[in-house]
Amino acid sequence: MLLAAEPKNIRLISDLVIRRNQLLSMQTMEKNRIQILPASLHPTIKPMLTTIKNQITKLEEKLVKLIEDSPEYQAKNTILQSVPGIGNIAAASIISNVPELGYITNKQAASLIGVAPITRESGRYKGKRVIQGGRAQVRPVLNMAMMSAMQCNPVFKATYA
């Protein structure tokens, strides 16, 4: 209903984000192998790293192009990237995992992502507030964006460090 015009594109963006994450995991594995394997085996690992890096670059280019080709996604991308710490890839990940953004309130978005504290109360019992549920793929992206903003932005650094 929300994105009836381009459901294939949102699925493709989501698949590209998932594949990029898989390639990043593979890249980490290969880098770890370089650390533990003897130098004589490094020539077998370095071509793999180059190939993986090239594939990641191609996927990122496709992601950017898909978002630029859609006025709706481009508008969301512009708004998301105006937030310190969020770049092309983080924005693409958020757009693909939370396509409802722009159609729901801030409170609904926080609940959907799983960052809204949920109060555990019943009668006289007052439990702690917990953050749980929601779309787990988005929380690490937002966490990394916040860490990046804290590193680069003096206002964020002073407030949250």
Protein Blocks (a to p, Z undefined) as FASTA:
>chain_A
ZZmmlmmlmmmmmmmmmmmmmmmmmmmmmmmmmmmmcfklmmmmmmmmmmmmmmmmmmmm
mmmmmmmmpmklmmmmmmmmmpghiafklmmmmmmmmmmgojacfklmmmmnopaccddd
ehjbccddddeehjfklmmmmmmmmmmmmmmmmklmmmmZZ
